[in-house]
Amino acid sequence: MGFTPKGIYPAMLTPMTDQQTINEAALKQLTHHLIDANVHGLFALGTNGEFHLLNKEEKIKVAEIIIKETAGRIPVMVGSGGNSTAEVIELSMEMERLGADALSVITPFFIPPTQEEAAEHYKKVAEAVSIPIFLYNIPSKTGFHLEAETVAELAKEDNIAGIKDSSGNFENIKQYIQETKDKDFSVFAGTDSLILKTLQEGGAGAVAATANMLPDIVTSIYRYWENGEIEKAEAAQQELQPLRDTFGLATIPAALKKAVELFAVPAGPPKAPVKELNGDGLRQVEKMVAYYQSK
């Protein structure tokens, strides 16, 4: 199957220009910023990458740039999910052709499918490509929850390699780990507050939005855990909280884009209709960024 994903994969933002086009220079800069911080892989075109607001051409351009800039140094996982099975297969095949190492496929959304329909959807996508596929469970956004039994069934497929769980429910992550522990299957936390707990429970890593701004801190959680330095890992996990506390100040990913813009890389505005952060929210983000800059 290629590789079994593990470690910290930043949930990459998609930098935009003021004209609402992909900011190619900033995307290249972000890619290098993350690789230089020794992340284990890159995760593009997820929720924080605004996949749901980008057209097919934009998605392909983002993937192309990241894959080219990464140049095989670390794995690149690309979001190719959508609502119709045919649409997802088409985009997944395109991403494989571009050289993606793995695909993240969100559950269908808008009209929640049955567990059986979701399983069939994933099996058809898996048959259409040869690279590893990651399931992506985010019920607060999709209105649909992938049950642990369904995940266990899908884990039997040769190239379904893992799941990113962004439910925010640790019991759910535990169930996924329990149901797939006899398989070559990676369970990733998709909620940044649960990175260490997931690793301690037997999970393989995390897709972390906070790593756009603080890749050093996020990767240190994994490194400390790997070395058995649990107190240091816990301290690093706590150190993400001031940044996480700002996420709710605006529609995703406006607050994080502004934070990254002020801290490291010109991420630019969100894609319309999401508005750029301003007013009290902006002042809170500026204060938070100043806190990290002072350390």
N, C-alpha and C positions, 0 to 999 in steps of 0.2 A: 504493500500500500504506500510505500514511500517513507513516511515518518509518523511518529506518534506525538502530537503536539503536547508541549508542557512548558511551564514558566509563565512569564508576563508578556502579554500581547497588548500594547496600547490600542484602545478603541479610537483610531485616528480621526481627527477632525478633517474636514475638507475645506481648506482655505479658499476664500472668495475675494474677488475684487469688488469695488464699489459698484461696478456695472453688472454684478451678479454672475460673472463668469468664473471658471476655475482659475485660481491664482497659481499658475504652474511653478513659478519661482519659489513661492512660500511653501508649496507642497513638497518640493524637493528639499527645501531647508528643514521642514518638519521631519521628513524621512531620515535625514542625516542626524538631526538633533536626537532622535530616538535611538538610532543604531549606535551612535557614539556613547549613549548611556547604557549600552549593553543589555537592551531588552532582548527577549528570547525569540520574538517574532513580531510581525505587524498585522493588525486587523483593520482592514479598510472597508468603507461603505457599510458601516453599521448604523445604529440609531444616531450616535454622536457625529457620524460622518454624513448625516442627512440623506441617506440613500433614498428615502421615500419622497424627496423633493427633487431628485436628479433624474434627468432623462437617460436613456440607454447610452447615447453618445458621451454624455458627461461621465457616466459610470466607467465606461471603457477608457476614457482619457485618464481618469484618476488611477485606475488599476495599472494602466500602461506606464504612467510616470513612476509610480511607487515600485513596480516590479523592475523597471529599468534602473532606477537609482539604487535599489537594494542590491542588484547584481549578484543574487545568489548567496549573499552573506548570511542572511537569516531567512526563515520561511515567511512568506506573505500569504495571509488568509484574506479572501475577498468576499464580501457579501454579494450573493447573487439571488437572493430571495425575492418573492413577489407573490401575487395571488393565484395566477393560473399556472398549472403544471407546465404547460407548453412554453409560457414566457420564461419560467425559471430554468427549464432545460436549455432553451436557446441562449440565455445569458450565461449560464454555467459552462456550456461548451465554449462560448467565446472567451470566458475568463481562463479556462484551461488552455486554450490556444495561445493566449497572451503570456502564459507562463506562471500563472498563480500556482502556489504549492498546495493550497487547500481552499475550500469554499465554506462560507457560513451561509446557511439557508434558514431564514426566519420562517416560522409557521405561517401558513396563509392567514390573512387578516380580513377585516371588514365583515365577512360572513364567517363566523367560526365553524370550521369543519367538525365532523365527528372524529374520534380517535382513529377509526378505521380509514376514513378519507385522508387524514393527515399522514398515516403510515404509508398508504398507497402512493401518495404524492412524493414522499421522501424516497421510496423504493424506486420509483420511475426516474427521479433525478439521479439517484445513485447509479442506476443502470446506464445512464447516458454519458457519464464521465468516468475517468479512471483515477482522478485525484481524490484525496480524502475529503469527506463532507462533515461539517459540524452542524448539528441541529442547534436551533436558537429559540429558546423559550422566554418570552417576555409578555406575560399575560396582561399586565396593566396597559400595554399599548395595542395588543392584538385582540383582546377579548377571548383568548383561547389558551388553555393550559395543556401542555404535553404531559400526559400521565406517565408515571415511572414504568408501568407495565409496557406501554407503547415504546418507550425509550429502550427497554430491555429487548423487545422484539427487533427494533431497528438496529441495535448494537450487533446483531448477528450478521448484518450485511457487511460484505468484505470492506467496502470503502466508506462506511459511516463510522467515523473515527472518534466522535465525541459530541459533547453538548455544552453550549454556553447557557447558563441559567441566570436570567436577570429578573427572576420573580421577587427577589429580596427576601425570600423565605428559606431560611437555612435548613429547615426540616425537609424541604423539597430537594435541596442539594444532597442531603444525606440519603434520601431515598434513591436518587439517581446513582449515587456511588454504590449503595448496597445492591441494587438490582443489576449492576453491570460489572461488579468486582471480579468476576471470572472471565471477563472479556478484555481484549486490547482496546480500551475505550477511555477517553480522557474526559473528566468532568471539570469544567471551568466555572469559576464564579464570575458572574457578570455584574455583580454588585460590589463596589470597591471596599465597602466596610466588612465584607465577608471573605477577603482574600486569605488571611491567615487561618481562620476557622476551617475554610474549605481544604486547605493544604493539610491541616492537622487531621482532618477526617478521612483523608485518602484521595482528595481531589488532585488534579494535575497542574493547576495554574489558574490564571485569571485573564479576562479581557477587561482592561482597566482604563476608564476615561481619564482618571486623574493623572495617568502616565503621560498625557500630552504635555502637561505643565511640569510634573514632578517625576520624571522617569527614574531618576536616581533613587528617590525614596521608595517608589513602588518596587523596583527591582531588588532593593535591599531587603524587603519583607521576604521575598523568595530565598534570597541568598542566606539570610540569617536563619530562616527555617531549615534550609538544607544543611546548614552547619550545626544545627541543634542549639543555636543561640536564641532561645524563645523570648527572653525578656527584651532583647534588642528588636526582634521581629514585632513584638507587641507594641513597642515604642514607635517603631516606623509606621505600623498600621494606624496608630492614634494620630500620628503626624499628618495624615491625610485629611483629618476631619475639618479643619478650617476651610479648606478648598471645597470639600463635599457640602459643607453648610451653605455655600453660595449657589449650588446648582438649582435650587428651587426659586431663585429670585426672578427668573424669567423662563420663557419657553425654551426647552432643550434645542440646541446647545448654546444659546446666546450668552449665558453667564460664563461658561467654560471658554468660549471663543474669545471673549473680552479678557479673561484672565490670562490665557496663553498669549494673546496680543501684547498685553502689558509686561509679561514676564519673559517671553522667549522668541516667539515666531509670529509674524503678522498674519494671524488667522483670518482677519477681515470680518465682515458682517455675516450673519446667518443668511440662508436662502429665504427669500420671501415666500410665504407671508410672515415668517418669523422676523421680529424687529430686533434691531441692535439694542443692547442694554443701555439705559440712561438713568438719570435722576438718582434716587436713593439707592437703587440696586447697584448702579455704577460706583457710587461712593463706597458701598460695602465691599465690592470686589477690589477696588483700589486699595482699601485698607488691608484686605486679606493678602493681596499680592505684596504689599509693603512688609507685612509680617514675614513672609517667606524670604523676601530679598534681604531682610535684616539678619537672617540666620547664617 
